[in-house]
Amino acid sequence: MPDLNTPPLEVSVVAGDADIGSLEAEWNALLAGANTTVFQSFEWASSWWRHFRDGRELYCLCFRSGARLVGLAPLCRRTPRFLGIPLFRSLEFIGRPHSDYLDILALPGFGTSVVEAFVAHIASGDARVDLLDLEEIPPWSILKEQIVALAAARGMNALLDRGPACPYIPLPATFEDFLLSLGPNTRYNYKRKWTRLRGHHAVVERIVRGSGDDFAQALRSFMKIHTTRWTGLGFPSAFENPVERGFFEEMAQRFALKGWLRIFLIEVDGVDVAASLEFLYNGRAYMYHCNATGPDDVMRCSPGLLVKILAIRSDIGEGMHEYDMLRGEESYKYEHLKALERFNSTLRMPALPLASRIRFRLFLLWLLVRKGIGRTRLEYYQWRRFRITKSPGTAETLGYLSGRIAEVGGMARRYITVYFAGNPPEREGSDARR
């Protein structure tokens, strides 16, 4: 819906060494009336900023109608360097790359006015950046809907491309209906393995929330399971990094105090073997991390799958309408849980001056190199995981390699076509698939 006749908004900037905490009260008031995700909360953004701000400069745009804050763009400026030489200056969302959904906040009825004011501010040059580099924009974003046309009207070329997939499950009213949606094989395996696990072991289900001693112990147990599982597959664990761990622990404590965080645990013979950490916010259950590790006989009962399904049972009982599995196209999300698929978007746009356009090309080359390095690292870990978990034969190995080469090659061709060949991004297909 277009905005009603609203006067131009006043734009102010909270930047530089300003305290992001000065925005807390107004930020929370804005969240109360906006369609937002947990990753746009003040608690998430301010915790992230405290731990990952190095090399970045705060640049939050506040949009007001009179004295009322009706929109907020939680941004920061970043200047990558090579051999000490600044390459370009970009404007990006606070929370990247750890957040799954990032967007401008706007009260209902002010979305178009906020995006118009945002584009006008960038076009004015007041932000003193060479480009916008905005990732993880959700499908329902007012920014995604309107920025291409509004930027074009001011002579700027906004490139909006498809980003990562974020599989999700619309939750039915009852757990029995959910089980019926899984298909006969997954439903049978769930019941058989859950019965087998409880028949051969002492099994306890625990749901932990709040901020007391039980929560602290559950959080430690979750991190231990996560670390053991990932390092056992040859992956690094995020919790081995003190900065990452510090952010996670602060965010978890703050979310727990808000009632947004829940840890679902399966204990087998006195030891926690599976944990699902979720955020419950605005009717959505976000599966932030879920892992399992234990003896071989326990792992043959698929505790990782069991803990997901049991957590979903609890989500349905608490009235959640959606189970969001966040970024990543892991096969279990589609094969076992029958998830639907939707895509985030990426927005990249050079500022108006010629120098900024030249630096935008430099940025694209820099990004291509960075993506290549990151993709190589990811494929290496995925290859190790494939070898460890599948013990494949020659045919399976060749099939895996051909599939990975085709996918990575397609991604490279898409990037070059969109950003260097001057062709518009491909039109997105359906936001959902089975």
C-alpha positions as CSV (number, residue, x, y, z in Angstrom):
1,M,0.0,0.0,0.0
2,P,1.4,3.4,-0.9
3,D,1.7,5.9,1.9
4,L,-1.0,8.4,2.5
5,N,-0.2,12.0,1.9
6,T,2.6,12.5,4.4
7,P,4.9,15.6,4.5
8,P,8.6,15.1,3.7
9,L,10.4,13.5,6.6
10,E,13.2,15.1,8.6
11,V,16.4,13.2,8.5
12,S,19.0,13.2,11.3
13,V,22.2,11.1,11.7
14,V,23.6,9.3,14.7
15,A,27.2,8.8,13.6
16,G,30.9,8.6,14.4
17,D,31.6,8.2,18.1
18,A,27.9,8.6,19.1
19,D,26.5,6.0,21.5
20,I,24.1,3.6,19.8
21,G,22.5,3.2,23.2
22,S,21.0,6.7,22.8
23,L,18.6,5.2,20.3
24,E,17.3,2.4,22.6
25,A,14.0,3.9,23.7
26,E,12.9,5.2,20.3
27,W,14.2,2.0,18.6
28,N,12.0,-0.1,20.8
29,A,9.0,2.1,20.2
30,L,9.5,1.8,16.5
31,L,9.8,-2.0,16.7
32,A,6.4,-2.2,18.5
33,G,4.7,-0.9,15.4
34,A,6.8,-2.3,12.6
35,N,6.9,-5.7,10.8
36,T,10.3,-6.8,12.1
37,T,12.4,-9.8,12.8
38,V,14.5,-10.5,15.9
39,F,17.6,-9.5,13.9
40,Q,16.4,-6.0,13.8
41,S,15.9,-5.7,17.5
42,F,18.0,-3.2,19.5
43,E,19.3,-6.0,21.6
44,W,20.7,-7.8,18.6
45,A,22.1,-4.8,16.9
46,S,23.7,-3.2,19.9
47,S,25.3,-6.4,21.1
48,W,26.7,-7.0,17.6
49,W,28.0,-3.4,17.5
50,R,29.8,-3.8,20.8
51,H,31.8,-6.8,19.6
52,F,32.2,-6.3,15.9
53,R,32.5,-2.5,15.4
54,D,36.3,-2.4,14.8
55,G,37.0,-0.8,11.4
56,R,33.4,0.5,11.1
57,E,31.9,3.9,11.9
58,L,28.3,4.3,13.1
59,Y,25.9,5.9,10.7
60,C,22.3,5.4,11.7
61,L,19.7,7.4,9.8
62,C,16.6,8.6,11.8
63,F,13.5,9.6,9.9
64,R,11.0,11.8,11.8
65,S,7.6,13.1,11.3
66,G,7.5,16.0,13.6
67,A,9.1,14.8,16.8
68,R,8.1,11.1,16.2
69,L,10.6,8.6,15.0
70,V,8.8,6.8,12.1
71,G,11.8,5.1,10.4
72,L,15.3,4.0,11.1
73,A,18.2,2.8,8.9
74,P,20.7,1.1,11.3
75,L,23.8,1.5,9.1
76,C,27.6,1.8,9.4
77,R,30.4,3.0,7.2
78,R,33.3,0.8,6.3
79,T,36.6,1.4,4.5
80,P,38.5,-1.7,3.4
81,R,42.2,-1.2,2.8
82,F,45.0,-2.9,0.8
83,L,48.5,-2.3,2.0
84,G,47.1,0.5,4.1
85,I,45.6,2.2,1.1
86,P,41.8,2.8,1.3
87,L,40.0,1.2,-1.6
88,F,36.4,2.5,-1.2
89,R,33.9,3.6,1.5
90,S,30.7,1.6,1.7
91,L,27.5,1.9,3.7
92,E,26.1,-1.4,5.1
93,F,23.7,-2.6,7.7
94,I,24.8,-3.1,11.3
95,G,24.8,-6.8,12.0
96,R,26.4,-8.1,8.8
97,P,27.3,-10.9,8.2
98,H,25.9,-12.5,11.4
99,S,22.3,-11.5,10.8
100,D,19.8,-13.4,8.7
101,Y,17.4,-10.5,8.0
102,L,18.4,-6.9,7.8
103,D,16.2,-3.9,6.7
104,I,15.1,-0.4,7.2
105,L,12.6,0.0,10.0
106,A,9.4,1.9,9.2
107,L,6.1,2.3,10.9
108,P,3.0,1.3,8.9
109,G,2.0,4.1,6.5
110,F,5.5,5.6,6.4
111,G,7.4,3.0,4.4
112,T,7.5,4.8,1.0
113,S,8.3,8.1,2.7
114,V,11.1,6.6,4.6
115,V,12.6,4.9,1.5
116,E,12.2,8.2,-0.5
117,A,14.1,10.1,2.3
118,F,16.7,7.4,2.4
119,V,17.4,7.6,-1.3
120,A,17.4,11.4,-1.2
121,H,20.0,11.4,1.6
122,I,22.3,9.1,-0.4
123,A,21.9,11.1,-3.6
124,S,22.8,14.3,-1.7
125,G,26.3,13.0,-1.0
126,D,25.9,13.8,2.7
127,A,26.7,10.2,3.7
128,R,30.2,10.6,2.1
129,V,30.3,7.0,0.7
130,D,31.1,5.5,-2.6
131,L,28.5,2.8,-2.6
132,L,25.7,1.0,-0.8
133,D,26.4,-2.6,0.0
134,L,23.2,-4.0,1.7
135,E,22.7,-7.7,2.3
136,E,20.1,-10.0,3.7
137,I,17.1,-7.8,2.7
138,P,14.0,-10.0,3.4
139,P,11.4,-10.7,0.7
140,W,8.8,-8.5,2.4
141,S,11.0,-5.4,2.6
142,I,9.6,-2.1,1.6
143,L,13.2,-1.2,0.6
144,K,13.3,-4.1,-1.8
145,E,10.0,-3.1,-3.3
146,Q,10.7,0.5,-4.1
147,I,14.4,1.4,-4.1
148,V,15.2,0.5,-7.7
149,A,12.6,2.9,-9.1
150,L,13.3,5.7,-6.6
151,A,17.1,5.5,-7.2
152,A,16.6,5.6,-11.0
153,A,14.5,8.7,-10.7
154,R,17.6,10.4,-9.1
155,G,20.1,9.0,-11.7
156,M,21.4,6.1,-9.6
157,N,21.5,2.5,-10.7
158,A,20.5,0.2,-7.9
159,L,21.3,-3.5,-8.5
160,L,19.0,-5.7,-6.6
161,D,20.0,-9.4,-6.8
162,R,18.8,-12.6,-5.3
163,G,20.7,-13.5,-2.1
164,P,20.7,-16.6,0.2
165,A,17.8,-19.0,0.6
166,C,16.0,-19.0,4.0
167,P,13.9,-22.2,4.2
168,Y,10.9,-22.1,6.4
169,I,7.9,-24.2,7.5
170,P,4.4,-22.7,8.0
171,L,3.3,-24.4,11.2
172,P,-0.2,-25.9,11.4
173,A,-2.5,-25.8,14.4
174,T,-1.5,-29.3,15.7
175,F,1.6,-31.4,16.0
176,E,-0.2,-34.3,14.4
177,D,-0.9,-32.2,11.3
178,F,2.8,-31.3,11.1
179,L,3.8,-34.9,11.2
180,L,1.4,-35.6,8.4
181,S,3.1,-32.9,6.3
182,L,6.5,-34.7,6.6
183,G,5.8,-37.6,4.4
184,P,5.7,-41.3,5.3
185,N,9.4,-42.0,5.4
186,T,10.4,-39.1,7.8
187,R,7.3,-39.7,9.9
188,Y,8.1,-43.4,10.2
189,N,11.8,-42.8,11.0
190,Y,10.9,-40.2,13.6
191,K,8.6,-42.5,15.5
192,R,10.9,-45.5,15.2
193,K,14.0,-43.8,16.2
194,W,12.4,-41.9,19.1
195,T,10.9,-45.1,20.4
196,R,14.2,-46.9,20.0
197,L,16.2,-44.2,21.8
198,R,13.8,-44.2,24.8
199,G,13.7,-48.0,24.8
200,H,17.5,-48.4,25.1
201,H,18.4,-45.4,27.2
202,A,17.3,-43.1,29.9
203,V,16.1,-40.1,28.0
204,V,15.0,-36.7,29.3
205,E,13.7,-33.7,27.3
206,R,14.4,-30.3,28.8
207,I,13.2,-26.9,27.7
208,V,15.3,-24.1,29.3
209,R,14.7,-20.4,29.2
210,G,15.2,-17.4,31.5
211,S,18.5,-16.2,33.0
212,G,19.2,-18.4,36.1
213,D,21.7,-21.1,36.8
214,D,19.8,-23.7,34.7
215,F,20.0,-21.4,31.7
216,A,23.7,-20.8,32.1
217,Q,24.4,-24.5,32.3
218,A,22.1,-25.2,29.3
219,L,24.0,-22.5,27.3
220,R,27.3,-24.1,28.1
221,S,25.9,-27.5,27.1
222,F,24.7,-26.2,23.8
223,M,28.1,-24.6,23.0
224,K,29.9,-27.8,23.9
225,I,27.6,-29.9,21.6
226,H,28.0,-27.4,18.8
227,T,31.8,-27.3,19.1
228,T,32.2,-31.0,19.4
229,R,30.0,-31.7,16.4
230,W,31.5,-29.2,14.1
231,T,35.2,-29.8,15.0
232,G,34.5,-33.5,14.6
233,L,33.4,-32.9,11.0
234,G,36.5,-30.8,10.3
235,F,34.8,-27.4,10.6
236,P,35.9,-24.6,12.9
237,S,33.5,-23.7,15.7
238,A,32.4,-20.1,16.0
239,F,32.6,-20.4,19.8
240,E,36.4,-21.0,19.6
241,N,36.7,-17.3,18.6
242,P,36.6,-15.1,21.7
243,V,34.9,-12.2,19.8
244,E,32.2,-14.5,18.4
245,R,31.7,-16.2,21.7
246,G,31.5,-12.9,23.5
247,F,28.8,-11.6,21.2
248,F,26.8,-14.8,21.4
249,E,26.9,-14.9,25.2
250,E,25.8,-11.3,25.6
251,M,23.1,-11.6,23.0
252,A,21.8,-14.8,24.5
253,Q,21.6,-13.3,28.0
254,R,19.7,-10.2,26.7
255,F,17.3,-12.3,24.6
256,A,16.7,-14.6,27.6
257,L,15.7,-11.6,29.7
258,K,13.3,-10.6,27.0
259,G,11.8,-14.1,26.9
260,W,12.9,-14.5,23.3
261,L,15.4,-17.4,23.7
262,R,14.8,-21.0,24.3
263,I,17.1,-24.0,24.4
264,F,15.6,-27.5,23.8
265,L,17.8,-30.3,25.0
266,I,17.8,-34.1,24.8
267,E,19.6,-35.8,27.6
268,V,20.6,-39.4,27.2
269,D,21.9,-41.4,30.1
270,G,22.7,-38.2,32.1
271,V,24.5,-36.5,29.2
272,D,23.1,-33.8,26.9
273,V,23.5,-35.1,23.3
274,A,21.3,-32.8,21.2
275,A,20.4,-29.1,21.5
276,S,18.3,-26.7,19.5
277,L,18.6,-23.0,20.3
278,E,15.7,-20.9,19.0
279,F,14.5,-17.3,19.1
280,L,10.8,-16.9,19.6
281,Y,9.7,-13.5,18.3
282,N,6.5,-12.1,16.7
283,G,5.0,-15.5,16.1
284,R,8.1,-17.0,14.5
285,A,10.5,-19.6,15.9
286,Y,14.0,-19.0,14.4
287,M,16.2,-22.1,14.5
288,Y,19.5,-20.3,15.2
289,H,21.6,-23.4,15.8
290,C,20.8,-27.1,16.2
291,N,23.4,-29.9,16.7
292,A,23.9,-33.4,18.2
293,T,26.8,-35.4,19.2
294,G,27.2,-38.7,21.2
295,P,28.1,-42.4,21.1
296,D,27.5,-44.2,17.9
297,D,24.5,-46.1,19.1
298,V,22.9,-42.8,20.1
299,M,23.7,-41.1,16.9
300,R,22.2,-44.0,14.9
301,C,18.9,-42.8,16.4
302,S,19.3,-39.4,14.7
303,P,19.1,-37.1,17.8
304,G,19.7,-34.1,15.6
305,L,16.5,-34.7,13.6
306,L,14.6,-35.7,16.8
307,V,15.5,-32.5,18.6
308,K,14.3,-30.4,15.7
309,I,11.0,-32.2,15.5
310,L,10.4,-32.1,19.3
311,A,11.3,-28.4,19.3
312,I,8.7,-27.8,16.6
313,R,6.2,-29.7,18.7
314,S,6.9,-27.2,21.5
315,D,6.7,-24.2,19.0
316,I,3.3,-25.3,17.9
317,G,2.2,-25.6,21.5
318,E,3.3,-22.0,22.1
319,G,1.3,-20.7,19.1
320,M,4.2,-20.0,16.7
321,H,2.9,-19.7,13.1
322,E,6.3,-20.3,11.4
323,Y,9.5,-22.3,11.9
324,D,12.3,-20.3,10.2
325,M,15.5,-22.3,9.5
326,L,17.4,-19.2,8.4
327,R,20.1,-19.1,5.8
328,G,21.4,-22.2,4.2
329,E,20.2,-24.9,1.8
330,E,21.1,-28.0,3.8
331,S,19.4,-31.0,2.3
332,Y,17.6,-32.1,5.5
333,K,15.6,-28.9,5.5
334,Y,13.9,-29.9,2.2
335,E,14.2,-33.7,2.3
336,H,13.2,-34.4,5.9
337,L,11.3,-31.4,7.0
338,K,9.7,-30.4,3.7
339,A,10.6,-26.7,4.0
340,L,9.5,-24.0,1.6
341,E,12.1,-21.8,0.2
342,R,12.3,-18.0,0.1
343,F,15.2,-15.7,-0.8
344,N,16.8,-12.7,0.7
345,S,18.1,-10.0,-1.6
346,T,21.3,-8.0,-2.0
347,L,21.4,-4.4,-2.9
348,R,24.5,-2.7,-4.4
349,M,24.5,0.8,-5.7
350,P,27.2,3.3,-6.6
351,A,26.8,6.9,-5.4
352,L,26.5,9.6,-8.0
353,P,30.0,11.1,-8.5
354,L,32.3,9.6,-11.2
355,A,34.9,8.8,-8.6
356,S,32.4,6.7,-6.7
357,R,31.4,4.8,-9.9
358,I,35.1,4.0,-10.5
359,R,35.5,2.8,-6.9
360,F,32.3,0.8,-7.3
361,R,34.0,-1.2,-10.0
362,L,37.0,-1.7,-7.7
363,F,34.6,-2.8,-5.0
364,L,33.1,-5.4,-7.3
365,L,36.5,-6.8,-8.1
366,W,37.4,-6.9,-4.4
367,L,34.1,-8.6,-3.6
368,L,34.7,-11.2,-6.3
369,V,38.1,-12.1,-4.8
370,R,36.7,-12.2,-1.3
371,K,33.8,-14.4,-2.4
372,G,36.2,-16.7,-4.2
373,I,38.3,-17.2,-1.1
374,G,35.3,-17.7,1.1
375,R,33.7,-20.1,-1.4
376,T,36.9,-22.1,-1.6
377,R,37.1,-22.4,2.2
378,L,33.4,-23.4,2.4
379,E,33.8,-26.1,-0.4
380,Y,36.8,-27.5,1.4
381,Y,34.9,-28.0,4.6
382,Q,31.8,-29.3,2.8
383,W,34.1,-31.8,1.0
384,R,35.5,-33.0,4.3
385,R,32.0,-33.3,5.8
386,F,30.9,-35.3,2.8
387,R,33.8,-37.7,3.1
388,I,33.4,-38.2,6.9
389,T,29.6,-38.5,7.0
390,K,28.9,-40.4,3.7
391,S,32.1,-42.6,3.2
392,P,31.3,-42.4,-0.5
393,G,32.3,-44.7,-3.3
394,T,33.7,-43.6,-6.6
395,A,30.3,-43.0,-8.3
396,E,29.0,-40.9,-5.3
397,T,32.2,-38.9,-5.2
398,L,32.1,-38.1,-8.9
399,G,28.4,-37.1,-8.6
400,Y,29.2,-34.9,-5.7
401,L,32.1,-33.1,-7.4
402,S,30.2,-32.6,-10.7
403,G,27.3,-31.1,-8.7
404,R,29.5,-28.7,-6.8
405,I,31.4,-27.6,-9.9
406,A,28.1,-26.9,-11.7
407,E,26.7,-24.9,-8.8
408,V,29.8,-22.8,-8.2
409,G,30.3,-22.2,-11.9
410,G,26.7,-21.0,-12.1
411,M,27.2,-18.6,-9.2
412,A,30.3,-17.2,-10.8
413,R,28.6,-16.7,-14.2
414,R,25.6,-15.0,-12.5
415,Y,27.9,-12.6,-10.6
416,I,29.8,-11.6,-13.7
417,T,26.5,-11.3,-15.8
418,V,24.8,-9.1,-13.2
419,Y,27.7,-6.8,-12.1
420,F,30.1,-6.7,-15.0
421,A,28.2,-7.4,-18.2
422,G,25.7,-4.7,-17.4
423,N,22.7,-7.1,-17.5
424,P,19.9,-6.7,-15.0
425,P,19.6,-9.4,-12.3
426,E,17.5,-12.3,-13.1
427,R,13.9,-12.1,-12.1
428,E,13.3,-14.1,-9.0
429,G,11.1,-17.1,-9.4
430,S,8.7,-18.3,-6.8
431,D,9.6,-17.6,-3.2
432,A,8.6,-21.1,-2.2
433,R,9.3,-24.6,-3.2
434,R,8.8,-28.1,-1.8
